[in-house]
């Protein structure tokens, strides 16, 4: 299966890229700000959740080890 790729000149490539960029719908500044704020809020929320979960597991495992060692 021999598929030959057609070579594109650099000038044609740049023209095609510009044509495609004109088709792009760019988000408004407000949309970008809201999306960024949501992402930052979720990062903080999930990091607090995992911190709490890790602390609970750590405490539980330490208690189980203390009970098992007879201290």
PQR file with spaces between the fields and no chain letter, atoms N, CA, C, O and H, PARSE charges and radii, in Angstrom:
ATOM       1  N    UNK     1       0.843   -1.170    0.000 -0.4000 1.5000
ATOM       2  CA   UNK     1       0.000    0.000    0.000 -0.0000 2.0000
ATOM       3  C    UNK     1       0.887    1.231    0.000  0.5500 1.7000
ATOM       4  O    UNK     1       1.417    1.626    1.039 -0.5500 1.4000
ATOM       5  N    UNK     2       1.043    1.823   -1.144 -0.4000 1.5000
ATOM       6  CA   UNK     2       1.924    2.968   -1.317 -0.0000 2.0000
ATOM       7  C    UNK     2       1.088    4.225   -1.513  0.5500 1.7000
ATOM       8  O    UNK     2       0.508    4.440   -2.577 -0.5500 1.4000
ATOM       9  H    UNK     2       0.613    1.502   -1.988  0.4000 1.0000
ATOM      10  N    UNK     3       1.036    5.040   -0.487 -0.4000 1.5000
ATOM      11  CA   UNK     3       0.269    6.285   -0.558 -0.0000 2.0000
ATOM      12  C    UNK     3       1.275    7.431   -0.597  0.5500 1.7000
ATOM      13  O    UNK     3       2.047    7.631    0.341 -0.5500 1.4000
ATOM      14  H    UNK     3       1.507    4.865    0.378  0.4000 1.0000
ATOM      15  N    UNK     4       1.253    8.166   -1.681 -0.4000 1.5000
ATOM      16  CA   UNK     4       2.174    9.289   -1.796 -0.0000 2.0000
ATOM      17  C    UNK     4       1.465   10.554   -1.328  0.5500 1.7000
ATOM      18  O    UNK     4       0.316   10.812   -1.686 -0.5500 1.4000
ATOM      19  H    UNK     4       0.627    8.003   -2.443  0.4000 1.0000
ATOM      20  N    UNK     5       2.168   11.326   -0.530 -0.4000 1.5000
ATOM      21  CA   UNK     5       1.592   12.576   -0.025 -0.0000 2.0000
ATOM      22  C    UNK     5       1.952   13.705   -0.976  0.5500 1.7000
ATOM      23  O    UNK     5       3.083   13.803   -1.453 -0.5500 1.4000
ATOM      24  H    UNK     5       3.101   11.117   -0.239  0.4000 1.0000
ATOM      25  N    UNK     6       0.982   14.541   -1.238 -0.4000 1.5000
ATOM      26  CA   UNK     6       1.197   15.673   -2.117 -0.0000 2.0000
ATOM      27  C    UNK     6       1.948   16.760   -1.350  0.5500 1.7000
ATOM      28  O    UNK     6       1.551   17.128   -0.244 -0.5500 1.4000
ATOM      29  H    UNK     6       0.064   14.461   -0.850  0.4000 1.0000
ATOM      30  N    UNK     7       3.012   17.265   -1.924 -0.4000 1.5000
ATOM      31  CA   UNK     7       3.810   18.305   -1.272 -0.0000 2.0000
ATOM      32  C    UNK     7       3.093   19.647   -1.384  0.5500 1.7000
ATOM      33  O    UNK     7       2.550   19.992   -2.433 -0.5500 1.4000
ATOM      34  H    UNK     7       3.335   16.967   -2.822  0.4000 1.0000
ATOM      35  N    UNK     8       3.100   20.397   -0.282 -0.4000 1.5000
ATOM      36  CA   UNK     8       2.484   21.717   -0.235 -0.0000 2.0000
ATOM      37  C    UNK     8       3.580   22.754   -0.061  0.5500 1.7000
ATOM      38  O    UNK     8       4.474   22.600    0.772 -0.5500 1.4000
ATOM      39  H    UNK     8       3.541   20.117    0.571  0.4000 1.0000
ATOM      40  N    UNK     9       3.499   23.799   -0.850 -0.4000 1.5000
ATOM      41  CA   UNK     9       4.510   24.848   -0.722 -0.0000 2.0000
ATOM      42  C    UNK     9       4.267   25.630    0.573  0.5500 1.7000
ATOM      43  O    UNK     9       3.135   25.694    1.052 -0.5500 1.4000
ATOM      44  H    UNK     9       2.773   23.924   -1.526  0.4000 1.0000
ATOM      45  N    UNK    10       5.316   26.220    1.137 -0.4000 1.5000
ATOM      46  CA   UNK    10       5.133   26.989    2.380 -0.0000 2.0000
ATOM      47  C    UNK    10       4.142   28.144    2.232  0.5500 1.7000
ATOM      48  O    UNK    10       3.382   28.430    3.157 -0.5500 1.4000
ATOM      49  H    UNK    10       6.236   26.168    0.748  0.4000 1.0000
ATOM      50  N    UNK    11       4.146   28.808    1.075 -0.4000 1.5000
ATOM      51  CA   UNK    11       3.220   29.932    0.867 -0.0000 2.0000
ATOM      52  C    UNK    11       1.777   29.437    0.855  0.5500 1.7000
ATOM      53  O    UNK    11       0.899   30.071    1.441 -0.5500 1.4000
ATOM      54  H    UNK    11       4.763   28.576    0.323  0.4000 1.0000
ATOM      55  N    UNK    12       1.528   28.306    0.190 -0.4000 1.5000
ATOM      56  CA   UNK    12       0.177   27.742    0.159 -0.0000 2.0000
ATOM      57  C    UNK    12      -0.255   27.302    1.551  0.5500 1.7000
ATOM      58  O    UNK    12      -1.409   27.492    1.936 -0.5500 1.4000
ATOM      59  H    UNK    12       2.241   27.792   -0.286  0.4000 1.0000
ATOM      60  N    UNK    13       0.666   26.717    2.302 -0.4000 1.5000
ATOM      61  CA   UNK    13       0.366   26.296    3.665 -0.0000 2.0000
ATOM      62  C    UNK    13      -0.051   27.491    4.525  0.5500 1.7000
ATOM      63  O    UNK    13      -1.037   27.412    5.258 -0.5500 1.4000
ATOM      64  H    UNK    13       1.604   26.563    1.989  0.4000 1.0000
ATOM      65  N    UNK    14       0.691   28.594    4.439 -0.4000 1.5000
ATOM      66  CA   UNK    14       0.366   29.792    5.228 -0.0000 2.0000
ATOM      67  C    UNK    14      -0.999   30.328    4.826  0.5500 1.7000
ATOM      68  O    UNK    14      -1.777   30.732    5.690 -0.5500 1.4000
ATOM      69  H    UNK    14       1.491   28.658    3.843  0.4000 1.0000
ATOM      70  N    UNK    15      -1.307   30.339    3.529 -0.4000 1.5000
ATOM      71  CA   UNK    15      -2.629   30.813    3.079 -0.0000 2.0000
ATOM      72  C    UNK    15      -3.742   29.930    3.629  0.5500 1.7000
ATOM      73  O    UNK    15      -4.783   30.429    4.057 -0.5500 1.4000
ATOM      74  H    UNK    15      -0.675   30.010    2.827  0.4000 1.0000
ATOM      75  N    UNK    16      -3.522   28.626    3.616 -0.4000 1.5000
ATOM      76  CA   UNK    16      -4.539   27.712    4.130 -0.0000 2.0000
ATOM      77  C    UNK    16      -4.739   27.885    5.630  0.5500 1.7000
ATOM      78  O    UNK    16      -5.865   27.815    6.122 -0.5500 1.4000
ATOM      79  H    UNK    16      -2.677   28.221    3.269  0.4000 1.0000
ATOM      80  N    UNK    17      -3.660   28.109    6.349 -0.4000 1.5000
ATOM      81  CA   UNK    17      -3.770   28.334    7.796 -0.0000 2.0000
ATOM      82  C    UNK    17      -4.553   29.606    8.073  0.5500 1.7000
ATOM      83  O    UNK    17      -5.414   29.624    8.953 -0.5500 1.4000
ATOM      84  H    UNK    17      -2.745   28.166    5.949  0.4000 1.0000
ATOM      85  N    UNK    18      -4.269   30.655    7.343 -0.4000 1.5000
ATOM      86  CA   UNK    18      -5.010   31.912    7.532 -0.0000 2.0000
ATOM      87  C    UNK    18      -6.491   31.728    7.236  0.5500 1.7000
ATOM      88  O    UNK    18      -7.336   32.253    7.962 -0.5500 1.4000
ATOM      89  H    UNK    18      -3.569   30.640    6.628  0.4000 1.0000
ATOM      90  N    UNK    19      -6.820   30.985    6.175 -0.4000 1.5000
ATOM      91  CA   UNK    19      -8.221   30.737    5.839 -0.0000 2.0000
ATOM      92  C    UNK    19      -8.915   29.972    6.965  0.5500 1.7000
ATOM      93  O    UNK    19     -10.054   30.278    7.316 -0.5500 1.4000
ATOM      94  H    UNK    19      -6.134   30.558    5.586  0.4000 1.0000
ATOM      95  N    UNK    20      -8.239   28.993    7.520 -0.4000 1.5000
ATOM      96  CA   UNK    20      -8.840   28.223    8.608 -0.0000 2.0000
ATOM      97  C    UNK    20      -9.000   29.064    9.875  0.5500 1.7000
ATOM      98  O    UNK    20      -9.995   28.922   10.586 -0.5500 1.4000
ATOM      99  H    UNK    20      -7.314   28.744    7.235  0.4000 1.0000
ATOM     100  N    UNK    21      -8.037   29.933   10.163 -0.4000 1.5000
ATOM     101  CA   UNK    21      -8.139   30.791   11.347 -0.0000 2.0000
ATOM     102  C    UNK    21      -9.294   31.769   11.251  0.5500 1.7000
ATOM     103  O    UNK    21      -9.857   32.165   12.271 -0.5500 1.4000
ATOM     104  H    UNK    21      -7.229   30.048    9.585  0.4000 1.0000
ATOM     105  N    UNK    22      -9.656   32.166   10.036 -0.4000 1.5000
ATOM     106  CA   UNK    22     -10.809   33.056    9.874 -0.0000 2.0000
ATOM     107  C    UNK    22     -12.119   32.351   10.225  0.5500 1.7000
ATOM     108  O    UNK    22     -13.107   33.012   10.544 -0.5500 1.4000
ATOM     109  H    UNK    22      -9.198   31.844    9.207  0.4000 1.0000
ATOM     110  N    UNK    23     -12.137   31.030   10.171 -0.4000 1.5000
ATOM     111  CA   UNK    23     -13.342   30.263   10.490 -0.0000 2.0000
ATOM     112  C    UNK    23     -13.515   30.036   11.987  0.5500 1.7000
ATOM     113  O    UNK    23     -14.590   29.636   12.434 -0.5500 1.4000
ATOM     114  H    UNK    23     -11.334   30.493    9.912  0.4000 1.0000
ATOM     115  N    UNK    24     -12.473   30.287   12.757 -0.4000 1.5000
ATOM     116  CA   UNK    24     -12.501   30.022   14.196 -0.0000 2.0000
ATOM     117  C    UNK    24     -13.361   31.058   14.908  0.5500 1.7000
ATOM     118  O    UNK    24     -13.270   32.254   14.632 -0.5500 1.4000
ATOM     119  H    UNK    24     -11.599   30.613   12.395  0.4000 1.0000
ATOM     120  N    UNK    25     -14.195   30.583   15.826 -0.4000 1.5000
ATOM     121  CA   UNK    25     -14.979   31.477   16.671 -0.0000 2.0000
ATOM     122  C    UNK    25     -14.246   31.598   18.002  0.5500 1.7000
ATOM     123  O    UNK    25     -14.219   30.649   18.785 -0.5500 1.4000
ATOM     124  H    UNK    25     -14.268   29.612   16.050  0.4000 1.0000
ATOM     125  N    UNK    26     -13.663   32.743   18.256 -0.4000 1.5000
ATOM     126  CA   UNK    26     -12.872   32.949   19.460 -0.0000 2.0000
ATOM     127  C    UNK    26     -13.787   33.351   20.612  0.5500 1.7000
ATOM     128  O    UNK    26     -14.743   34.098   20.400 -0.5500 1.4000
ATOM     129  H    UNK    26     -13.686   33.514   17.620  0.4000 1.0000
ATOM     130  N    UNK    27     -13.518   32.875   21.822 -0.4000 1.5000
ATOM     131  CA   UNK    27     -14.361   33.233   22.973 -0.0000 2.0000
ATOM     132  C    UNK    27     -14.165   34.694   23.368  0.5500 1.7000
ATOM     133  O    UNK    27     -13.108   35.286   23.148 -0.5500 1.4000
ATOM     134  H    UNK    27     -12.742   32.269   21.995  0.4000 1.0000
ATOM     135  N    UNK    28     -15.209   35.248   23.952 -0.4000 1.5000
ATOM     136  CA   UNK    28     -15.131   36.621   24.448 -0.0000 2.0000
ATOM     137  C    UNK    28     -14.299   36.648   25.728  0.5500 1.7000
ATOM     138  O    UNK    28     -14.087   35.612   26.358 -0.5500 1.4000
ATOM     139  H    UNK    28     -16.067   34.768   24.131  0.4000 1.0000
ATOM     140  N    UNK    29     -13.833   37.824   26.108 -0.4000 1.5000
ATOM     141  CA   UNK    29     -13.024   37.968   27.315 -0.0000 2.0000
ATOM     142  C    UNK    29     -13.793   37.498   28.548  0.5500 1.7000
ATOM     143  O    UNK    29     -13.219   36.863   29.433 -0.5500 1.4000
ATOM     144  H    UNK    29     -14.004   38.666   25.596  0.4000 1.0000
ATOM     145  N    UNK    30     -15.077   37.803   28.609 -0.4000 1.5000
ATOM     146  CA   UNK    30     -15.909   37.412   29.758 -0.0000 2.0000
ATOM     147  C    UNK    30     -16.005   35.889   29.872  0.5500 1.7000
ATOM     148  O    UNK    30     -15.902   35.338   30.968 -0.5500 1.4000
ATOM     149  H    UNK    30     -15.544   38.318   27.890  0.4000 1.0000
ATOM     150  N    UNK    31     -16.201   35.208   28.735 -0.4000 1.5000
ATOM     151  CA   UNK    31     -16.288   33.745   28.739 -0.0000 2.0000
ATOM     152  C    UNK    31     -14.982   33.117   29.216  0.5500 1.7000
ATOM     153  O    UNK    31     -14.990   32.156   29.986 -0.5500 1.4000
ATOM     154  H    UNK    31     -16.285   35.655   27.845  0.4000 1.0000
ATOM     155  N    UNK    32     -13.871   33.663   28.756 -0.4000 1.5000
ATOM     156  CA   UNK    32     -12.566   33.151   29.164 -0.0000 2.0000
ATOM     157  C    UNK    32     -12.361   33.349   30.661  0.5500 1.7000
ATOM     158  O    UNK    32     -11.852   32.458   31.340 -0.5500 1.4000
ATOM     159  H    UNK    32     -13.865   34.444   28.131  0.4000 1.0000
ATOM     160  N    UNK    33     -12.752   34.510   31.179 -0.4000 1.5000
ATOM     161  CA   UNK    33     -12.608   34.798   32.607 -0.0000 2.0000
ATOM     162  C    UNK    33     -13.459   33.845   33.444  0.5500 1.7000
ATOM     163  O    UNK    33     -12.990   33.312   34.449 -0.5500 1.4000
ATOM     164  H    UNK    33     -13.165   35.234   30.627  0.4000 1.0000
ATOM     165  N    UNK    34     -14.704   33.630   33.033 -0.4000 1.5000
ATOM     166  CA   UNK    34     -15.599   32.748   33.784 -0.0000 2.0000
ATOM     167  C    UNK    34     -15.077   31.312   33.772  0.5500 1.7000
ATOM     168  O    UNK    34     -15.072   30.643   34.805 -0.5500 1.4000
ATOM     169  H    UNK    34     -15.085   34.063   32.216  0.4000 1.0000
ATOM     170  N    UNK    35     -14.642   30.842   32.612 -0.4000 1.5000
ATOM     171  CA   UNK    35     -14.105   29.483   32.518 -0.0000 2.0000
ATOM     172  C    UNK    35     -12.865   29.325   33.391  0.5500 1.7000
ATOM     173  O    UNK    35     -12.706   28.310   34.069 -0.5500 1.4000
ATOM     174  H    UNK    35     -14.647   31.385   31.773  0.4000 1.0000
ATOM     175  N    UNK    36     -11.996   30.314   33.375 -0.4000 1.5000
ATOM     176  CA   UNK    36     -10.785   30.254   34.199 -0.0000 2.0000
ATOM     177  C    UNK    36     -11.132   30.249   35.683  0.5500 1.7000
ATOM     178  O    UNK    36     -10.522   29.511   36.457 -0.5500 1.4000
ATOM     179  H    UNK    36     -12.125   31.139   32.824  0.4000 1.0000
ATOM     180  N    UNK    37     -12.098   31.059   36.085 -0.4000 1.5000
ATOM     181  CA   UNK    37     -12.513   31.110   37.487 -0.0000 2.0000
ATOM     182  C    UNK    37     -13.096   29.771   37.933  0.5500 1.7000
ATOM     183  O    UNK    37     -12.838   29.319   39.049 -0.5500 1.4000
ATOM     184  H    UNK    37     -12.593   31.659   35.455  0.4000 1.0000
ATOM     185  N    UNK    38     -13.880   29.140   37.066 -0.4000 1.5000
ATOM     186  CA   UNK    38     -14.453   27.834   37.402 -0.0000 2.0000
ATOM     187  C    UNK    38     -13.353   26.798   37.566  0.5500 1.7000
ATOM     188  O    UNK    38     -13.388   25.998   38.501 -0.5500 1.4000
ATOM     189  H    UNK    38     -14.090   29.507   36.160  0.4000 1.0000
ATOM     190  N    UNK    39     -12.380   26.806   36.667 -0.4000 1.5000
ATOM     191  CA   UNK    39     -11.283   25.842   36.751 -0.0000 2.0000
ATOM     192  C    UNK    39     -10.489   26.041   38.038  0.5500 1.7000
ATOM     193  O    UNK    39     -10.155   25.068   38.715 -0.5500 1.4000
ATOM     194  H    UNK    39     -12.352   27.456   35.907  0.4000 1.0000
ATOM     195  N    UNK    40     -10.185   27.281   38.381 -0.4000 1.5000
ATOM     196  CA   UNK    40      -9.423   27.559   39.606 -0.0000 2.0000
ATOM     197  C    UNK    40     -10.221   27.140   40.839  0.5500 1.7000
ATOM     198  O    UNK    40      -9.664   26.564   41.773 -0.5500 1.4000
ATOM     199  H    UNK    40     -10.455   28.072   37.832  0.4000 1.0000
ATOM     200  N    UNK    41     -11.516   27.426   40.845 -0.4000 1.5000
ATOM     201  CA   UNK    41     -12.360   27.038   41.983 -0.0000 2.0000
ATOM     202  C    UNK    41     -12.413   25.516   42.133  0.5500 1.7000
ATOM     203  O    UNK    41     -12.353   24.998   43.248 -0.5500 1.4000
ATOM     204  H    UNK    41     -11.969   27.895   40.087  0.4000 1.0000
ATOM     205  N    UNK    42     -12.526   24.803   41.017 -0.4000 1.5000
ATOM     206  CA   UNK    42     -12.567   23.345   41.089 -0.0000 2.0000
ATOM     207  C    UNK    42     -11.232   22.764   41.534  0.5500 1.7000
ATOM     208  O    UNK    42     -11.202   21.766   42.254 -0.5500 1.4000
ATOM     209  H    UNK    42     -12.575   25.223   40.111  0.4000 1.0000
ATOM     210  N    UNK    43     -10.141   23.370   41.121 -0.4000 1.5000
ATOM     211  CA   UNK    43      -8.822   22.908   41.576 -0.0000 2.0000
ATOM     212  C    UNK    43      -8.713   23.044   43.092  0.5500 1.7000
ATOM     213  O    UNK    43      -8.236   22.133   43.768 -0.5500 1.4000
ATOM     214  H    UNK    43     -10.166   24.181   40.537  0.4000 1.0000
ATOM     215  N    UNK    44      -9.151   24.172   43.616 -0.4000 1.5000
ATOM     216  CA   UNK    44      -9.108   24.390   45.066 -0.0000 2.0000
ATOM     217  C    UNK    44     -10.024   23.400   45.778  0.5500 1.7000
ATOM     218  O    UNK    44      -9.637   22.817   46.790 -0.5500 1.4000
ATOM     219  H    UNK    44      -9.538   24.913   43.066  0.4000 1.0000
ATOM     220  N    UNK    45     -11.231   23.207   45.259 -0.4000 1.5000
ATOM     221  CA   UNK    45     -12.195   22.291   45.862 -0.0000 2.0000
ATOM     222  C    UNK    45     -11.660   20.857   45.890  0.5500 1.7000
ATOM     223  O    UNK    45     -11.724   20.190   46.923 -0.5500 1.4000
ATOM     224  H    UNK    45     -11.545   23.681   44.436  0.4000 1.0000
ATOM     225  N    UNK    46     -11.141   20.388   44.770 -0.4000 1.5000
ATOM     226  CA   UNK    46     -10.627   19.027   44.714 -0.0000 2.0000
ATOM     227  C    UNK    46      -9.376   18.850   45.567  0.5500 1.7000
ATOM     228  O    UNK    46      -9.183   17.797   46.173 -0.5500 1.4000
ATOM     229  H    UNK    46     -11.089   20.930   43.931  0.4000 1.0000
ATOM     230  N    UNK    47      -8.531   19.865   45.616 -0.4000 1.5000
ATOM     231  CA   UNK    47      -7.330   19.736   46.453 -0.0000 2.0000
ATOM     232  C    UNK    47      -7.720   19.654   47.932  0.5500 1.7000
ATOM     233  O    UNK    47      -7.103   18.899   48.684 -0.5500 1.4000
ATOM     234  H    UNK    47      -8.688   20.721   45.123  0.4000 1.0000
ATOM     235  N    UNK    48      -8.718   20.405   48.356 -0.4000 1.5000
ATOM     236  CA   UNK    48      -9.188   20.309   49.736 -0.0000 2.0000
ATOM     237  C    UNK    48      -9.819   18.943   50.011  0.5500 1.7000
ATOM     238  O    UNK    48      -9.616   18.366   51.080 -0.5500 1.4000
ATOM     239  H    UNK    48      -9.219   21.018   47.745  0.4000 1.0000
ATOM     240  N    UNK    49     -10.578   18.432   49.053 -0.4000 1.5000
ATOM     241  CA   UNK    49     -11.181   17.109   49.196 -0.0000 2.0000
ATOM     242  C    UNK    49     -10.107   16.043   49.367  0.5500 1.7000
ATOM     243  O    UNK    49     -10.200   15.208   50.267 -0.5500 1.4000
ATOM     244  H    UNK    49     -10.743   18.901   48.185  0.4000 1.0000
ATOM     245  N    UNK    50      -9.086   16.065   48.509 -0.4000 1.5000
ATOM     246  CA   UNK    50      -8.038   15.056   48.596 -0.0000 2.0000
ATOM     247  C    UNK    50      -7.183   15.226   49.845  0.5500 1.7000
ATOM     248  O    UNK    50      -6.697   14.239   50.397 -0.5500 1.4000
ATOM     249  H    UNK    50      -9.010   16.743   47.778  0.4000 1.0000
ATOM     250  N    UNK    51      -6.994   16.450   50.295 -0.4000 1.5000
ATOM     251  CA   UNK    51      -6.276   16.683   51.546 -0.0000 2.0000
ATOM     252  C    UNK    51      -7.046   16.050   52.713  0.5500 1.7000
ATOM     253  O    UNK    51      -6.469   15.336   53.533 -0.5500 1.4000
ATOM     254  H    UNK    51      -7.389   17.252   49.847  0.4000 1.0000
ATOM     255  N    UNK    52      -8.336   16.317   52.774 -0.4000 1.5000
ATOM     256  CA   UNK    52      -9.167   15.763   53.834 -0.0000 2.0000
ATOM     257  C    UNK    52      -9.199   14.239   53.777  0.5500 1.7000
ATOM     258  O    UNK    52      -9.072   13.573   54.804 -0.5500 1.4000
ATOM     259  H    UNK    52      -8.805   16.897   52.108  0.4000 1.0000
ATOM     260  N    UNK    53      -9.368   13.694   52.586 -0.4000 1.5000
ATOM     261  CA   UNK    53      -9.384   12.241   52.424 -0.0000 2.0000
ATOM     262  C    UNK    53      -8.061   11.631   52.864  0.5500 1.7000
ATOM     263  O    UNK    53      -8.050   10.608   53.549 -0.5500 1.4000
ATOM     264  H    UNK    53      -9.472   14.235   51.752  0.4000 1.0000
ATOM     265  N    UNK    54      -6.952   12.244   52.481 -0.4000 1.5000
ATOM     266  CA   UNK    54      -5.631   11.743   52.859 -0.0000 2.0000
ATOM     267  C    UNK    54      -5.435   11.794   54.372  0.5500 1.7000
ATOM     268  O    UNK    54      -4.871   10.866   54.951 -0.5500 1.4000
ATOM     269  H    UNK    54      -6.961   13.075   51.925  0.4000 1.0000
ATOM     270  N    UNK    55      -5.886   12.851   55.008 -0.4000 1.5000
ATOM     271  CA   UNK    55      -5.745   12.968   56.456 -0.0000 2.0000
ATOM     272  C    UNK    55      -6.572   11.904   57.180  0.5500 1.7000
ATOM     273  O    UNK    55      -6.119   11.326   58.168 -0.5500 1.4000
ATOM     274  H    UNK    55      -6.344   13.605   54.537  0.4000 1.0000
ATOM     275  N    UNK    56      -7.773   11.652   56.689 -0.4000 1.5000
ATOM     276  CA   UNK    56      -8.634   10.632   57.305 -0.0000 2.0000
ATOM     277  C    UNK    56      -7.995    9.257   57.171  0.5500 1.7000
ATOM     278  O    UNK    56      -7.935    8.508   58.147 -0.5500 1.4000
ATOM     279  H    UNK    56      -8.140   12.122   55.886  0.4000 1.0000
ATOM     280  N    UNK    57      -7.514    8.912   55.972 -0.4000 1.5000
ATOM     281  CA   UNK    57      -6.859    7.615   55.772 -0.0000 2.0000
ATOM     282  C    UNK    57      -5.604    7.497   56.629  0.5500 1.7000
ATOM     283  O    UNK    57      -5.356    6.450   57.227 -0.5500 1.4000
ATOM     284  H    UNK    57      -7.563    9.521   55.180  0.4000 1.0000
ATOM     285  N    UNK    58      -4.821    8.553   56.691 -0.4000 1.5000
ATOM     286  CA   UNK    58      -3.595    8.524   57.482 -0.0000 2.0000
ATOM     287  C    UNK    58      -3.905    8.284   58.955  0.5500 1.7000
ATOM     288  O    UNK    58      -3.261    7.457   59.601 -0.5500 1.4000
ATOM     289  H    UNK    58      -5.023    9.403   56.206  0.4000 1.0000
ATOM     290  N    UNK    59      -4.882    8.999   59.481 -0.4000 1.5000
ATOM     291  CA   UNK    59      -5.294    8.827   60.877 -0.0000 2.0000
ATOM     292  C    UNK    59      -5.794    7.411   61.123  0.5500 1.7000
ATOM     293  O    UNK    59      -5.436    6.783   62.119 -0.5500 1.4000
ATOM     294  H    UNK    59      -5.405    9.671   58.956  0.4000 1.0000
ATOM     295  N    UNK    60      -6.627    6.909   60.206 -0.4000 1.5000
ATOM     296  CA   UNK    60      -7.195    5.568   60.362 -0.0000 2.0000
ATOM     297  C    UNK    60      -6.110    4.499   60.358  0.5500 1.7000
ATOM     298  O    UNK    60      -6.126    3.598   61.196 -0.5500 1.4000
ATOM     299  H    UNK    60      -6.918    7.419   59.397  0.4000 1.0000
ATOM     300  N    UNK    61      -5.180    4.589   59.434 -0.4000 1.5000
ATOM     301  CA   UNK    61      -4.120    3.584   59.341 -0.0000 2.0000
ATOM     302  C    UNK    61      -3.217    3.632   60.571  0.5500 1.7000
ATOM     303  O    UNK    61      -2.792    2.589   61.069 -0.5500 1.4000
ATOM     304  H    UNK    61      -5.167    5.321   58.753  0.4000 1.0000
ATOM     305  N    UNK    62      -2.923    4.833   61.064 -0.4000 1.5000
ATOM     306  CA   UNK    62      -2.099    4.937   62.280 -0.0000 2.0000
ATOM     307  C    UNK    62      -2.806    4.286   63.466  0.5500 1.7000
ATOM     308  O    UNK    62      -2.170    3.603   64.268 -0.5500 1.4000
ATOM     309  H    UNK    62      -3.268    5.680   60.660  0.4000 1.0000
ATOM     310  N    UNK    63      -4.107    4.493   63.579 -0.4000 1.5000
ATOM     311  CA   UNK    63      -4.867    3.879   64.688 -0.0000 2.0000
ATOM     312  C    UNK    63      -4.874    2.355   64.562  0.5500 1.7000
ATOM     313  O    UNK    63      -4.728    1.654   65.563 -0.5500 1.4000
ATOM     314  H    UNK    63      -4.623    5.047   62.928  0.4000 1.0000
ATOM     315  N    UNK    64      -5.039    1.842   63.357 -0.4000 1.5000
ATOM     316  CA   UNK    64      -5.040    0.392   63.149 -0.0000 2.0000
ATOM     317  C    UNK    64      -3.678   -0.193   63.506  0.5500 1.7000
ATOM     318  O    UNK    64      -3.604   -1.258   64.120 -0.5500 1.4000
ATOM     319  H    UNK    64      -5.157    2.412   62.543  0.4000 1.0000
ATOM     320  N    UNK    65      -2.601    0.492   63.128 -0.4000 1.5000
ATOM     321  CA   UNK    65      -1.255    0.014   63.458 -0.0000 2.0000
ATOM     322  C    UNK    65      -1.033    0.049   64.972  0.5500 1.7000
ATOM     323  O    UNK    65      -0.426   -0.865   65.530 -0.5500 1.4000
ATOM     324  H    UNK    65      -2.661    1.356   62.629  0.4000 1.0000
ATOM     325  N    UNK    66      -1.523    1.099   65.636 -0.4000 1.5000
ATOM     326  CA   UNK    66      -1.386    1.183   67.105 -0.0000 2.0000
ATOM     327  C    UNK    66      -2.148    0.045   67.779  0.5500 1.7000
ATOM     328  O    UNK    66      -1.648   -0.559   68.728 -0.5500 1.4000
ATOM     329  H    UNK    66      -2.016    1.841   65.182  0.4000 1.0000
ATOM     330  N    UNK    67      -3.342   -0.248   67.298 -0.4000 1.5000
ATOM     331  CA   UNK    67      -4.123   -1.350   67.887 -0.0000 2.0000
ATOM     332  C    UNK    67      -3.420   -2.684   67.657  0.5500 1.7000
ATOM     333  O    UNK    67      -3.367   -3.531   68.549 -0.5500 1.4000
ATOM     334  H    UNK    67      -3.748    0.243   66.527  0.4000 1.0000
ATOM     335  N    UNK    68      -2.877   -2.862   66.446 -0.4000 1.5000
ATOM     336  CA   UNK    68      -2.205   -4.121   66.106 -0.0000 2.0000
ATOM     337  C    UNK    68      -0.904   -4.312   66.866  0.5500 1.7000
ATOM     338  O    UNK    68      -0.527   -5.447   67.161 -0.5500 1.4000
ATOM     339  H    UNK    68      -2.920   -2.174   65.721  0.4000 1.0000
ATOM     340  N    UNK    69      -0.211   -3.229   67.189 -0.4000 1.5000
ATOM     341  CA   UNK    69       1.064   -3.371   67.905 -0.0000 2.0000
ATOM     342  C    UNK    69       0.844   -3.461   69.413  0.5500 1.7000
ATOM     343  O    UNK    69       1.783   -3.781   70.141 -0.5500 1.4000
ATOM     344  H    UNK    69      -0.517   -2.308   66.950  0.4000 1.0000
ATOM     345  N    UNK    70      -0.337   -3.196   69.894 -0.4000 1.5000
ATOM     346  CA   UNK    70      -0.664   -3.323   71.297 -0.0000 2.0000
ATOM     347  C    UNK    70      -0.200   -2.154   72.142  0.5500 1.7000
ATOM     348  O    UNK    70      -0.027   -2.299   73.352 -0.5500 1.4000
ATOM     349  H    UNK    70      -1.100   -2.936   69.303  0.4000 1.0000
ATOM     350  N    UNK    71       0.002   -1.003   71.534 -0.4000 1.5000
ATOM     351  CA   UNK    71       0.446    0.158   72.312 -0.0000 2.0000
ATOM     352  C    UNK    71      -0.703    0.894   72.935  0.5500 1.7000
ATOM     353  O    UNK    71      -0.497    1.894   73.622 -0.5500 1.4000
ATOM     354  H    UNK    71      -0.139   -0.885   70.551  0.4000 1.0000
